[in-house]
Amino acid sequence: MNEVERRYTKQPIELRESDDEAPKILGYGAVFDSRSENLGGFTEIVSKGAFDDVMDNDVRALFNHDSNFVLGRSASGTLSLSVDETGLRYELAPPDTQTIRDLVLEPMRRGDITGSSFGFMVEEDYWNEDTDTGAVTRTIVKVSRLLDVSPVTYPAYPDTSVALRALNQIHDKPDTIRALLGLDETATDDEVNDAVIKLNAELSTRDDQIARLSTSLDIYKRIAA
């Protein structure tokens, strides 16, 4: 697809501190073989091996994907990336500045920042639709470029418009997702993406897992209809 996508994981991040060492941030940008929440008409899985060809990319660690707040970089040695059984793991040494201490480190100590994300481009994926339930799953097989990993404030799922366009093409129903989100056929990709963000923000605020599951099942049924 050669377009930038971003996904988030609720895998907890860790701020490691000691009296004789500078703080380090550890987390997972992506978790393997773990089904995402509903992304606005489909769920997503990242396969083991998806990052095999991009581990030597020059990757940045950013706060909230904001290039104004660089926390580390693999080329400089302030960010290290590895792959284990869980997923794409990162460890970074943030700069010792008052801005980063106030904006990132102190909120992490308080438990206000808990999620991670990664920015990427896809080289190979495949889609599967369950013939019984209509549930649609996208599996990311190979990432063509890894751009950044980021501790993030909101563990939601923005920037799904790239995948949604692919889903529409596969179904040959260009208005399916728009109708699902309550938009008319003239809605732009940005408006679709905004609606997806809103939907997932609403889901993420619900503590009741049964209610979240019920909402997802209702979406799947509407896709299959």
N, C-alpha and C positions, 0 to 999 in steps of 0.2 A: 504493500500500500504506500510505503514511503512517506507517510504522514505521522507526525508526532502524536502519540497517545500517552495518557497517564492513568495509572491505577493505584489504588490505595489498599493497604492491609492493616488490620487491627492487631496484628502481631505486636506485642508490647515492645517498646524501645527502652533502652537502659542507659542511664547516665552513671558512668563509673568514675568515682572520685576517691582520692586518697591524699594524705598529707604531703607525700613526697612525689606525686605525679600530677601532671596536668589532667584536667577532665577529658574523658573520652565518651563518645556517643556510639552505642552499638544497637543494631536493629536488623530487620529483614525488609528489604524493599519489595520482595515478592515471595510468596509461599507456594511451593509446588503442590499440584494435585489437590488443591483446596478450592472448592466451588465458591465463587463470589456471591454476594447478594445480587438481587435483580438489578440489572443495568439499564432498565427501560425496555424490556422485551426479550432479554436473553441473560444467561449467566455465563461465566467465563472461568476457564481453568488454564493455568500455566504449567506446561509439561516439564518434567526433568529433562535437562539438555537444551532448554530454550536459550540459555545464555552461553552455551559452550563456545560460540564463535565471536563473542563480544567482550570477553573478560580483559582483553588488552586495549579496549577503547579508553580514551582520555575522558573520564567521567568526573563530573562535579557533584559535590554534596551541597544542596541548597536548602534554605529554610522556606517551606511552602512553595517550592519550585520558583522562587524569586531570585533572579540573577543578581539582585542588589545585595543579597545576603548569602555570600559564599562561605560555607563552613569547611570545605576541604576539596581536594582535587587529587585524583589518582596519580597524575603525572608528577606532582610535587611531593608525593609520599604522605600527604596529610589525610588521605582517604585510601583505605584498603578494601578490596572486594574479594569475596570468595563464595563458592557454591558448596553447600552441604546437603544432607538429606532433607532438611527443612525447606531450603530455598536460597535466594540470593541474599547473602549476609554482607553487611557493611560495618566498618569500624572507622571512626573519624576523630581527628583531633581538632576541635574548633579553635578559631583564633581567640586570643586572650584580649578581647576588647570589651569595653563597657556595654556597647550596643548588643553584642552577642550574649553577654552575661545577663542583661536585662530582658532581652527579647526571647531567648531560647533556653538558657541554662536554668534560670530561676523558675520559669514556668514548668520545666521538666521536673525539677525538685518537688514542686507542689503537686505534680500529677496532672497538670493542665494540658500538657502535650504528650500524647501517648501513641500516635500512629505514624506510619511510614508510607512512602510512595516511591514510585520510580517512573521516569520518563523514557519512552522507548519508541522504536519503529519496528513493525512486524515484517518479516520476510515470508513466513509460512504459517498458515493457520487452517483449520477446517471447522465446518459447522455441522451440527447434528441436531435433528428434530425428532423427538420421541413421537412415534406414530400414535401412541395411545393417549398421551397427555398433551401433546403439542409443545412441550417444553423445549426450548432451543438452547443449545450449548455451543459456545465457541471455545475451541482449544488452541492456545498459542503454542505452536510447535517450535518455531525458531524466531528469535529476535535478530533483526539485521543491524541495529545500532542501539546501544545503551547510552543515554544522554545524561541522566542524573538520578541520584537517590536523594530523598528529602524527608527529614522529620516534618510532620505536618500537624496543623491545628485541628482540621476536620477530616476524619477518616471516611470520606464519601467517595463517589465515583464520577468525577467530572470528565469531560473530554471524551465522551463515548460516541460522538457524531461520526467518526471515521468508521467504527465498527457497525454502527446503525445503518450507515449507507450500504455497507457490504451485506448486512442482513436483508435490507430491502431488495437488493439486487438478486440475492439468492432466492427469495420468495417471489420475486417478480411482482411484488405488491408494494409499490413505492409509497402508498399512503397508509400502510398498516401501522407503522410506529406512530405517525402523527395522530391517527384516529385513536390509538391506544392511550395517548397522552392528552387527549381532549383538544387537539389542535386541528385547524382546517388544512386543506391541501396546499394552501399558499404559504404555510409556515416555513421559514428559512431553517437551514441547518443549525444556526446559532440559537434560534428560538427552540428548536427541538432539544439541543444540548442543555439550554437553561431549564427546560421542563424536566429533563432527566435529573439534573442537579437538585431541583426542588423536590422531586419524588423521593430521591434517596435521602435527602436531608430529613424529610418527614419520617421515612422508615427508620433512620438512625436514631431518632429521638424517642422511639417507642421502646420502652423497657420490656414490654410483654412480647416474648418470642413467638407465642401462639398467634398474636395479632399480626406480626410481621410475616409469618408463614402463610396465614390466611390471605393476606394481601398479595403475596407472590403467586399463590395458586390461582387467585382470581385473574391476575394478569395473564398467566399461562393459558387459562381457559379462553380468555378473550382473543388471544393470538390464534388459538386453534379454531375458533368459531368461523 
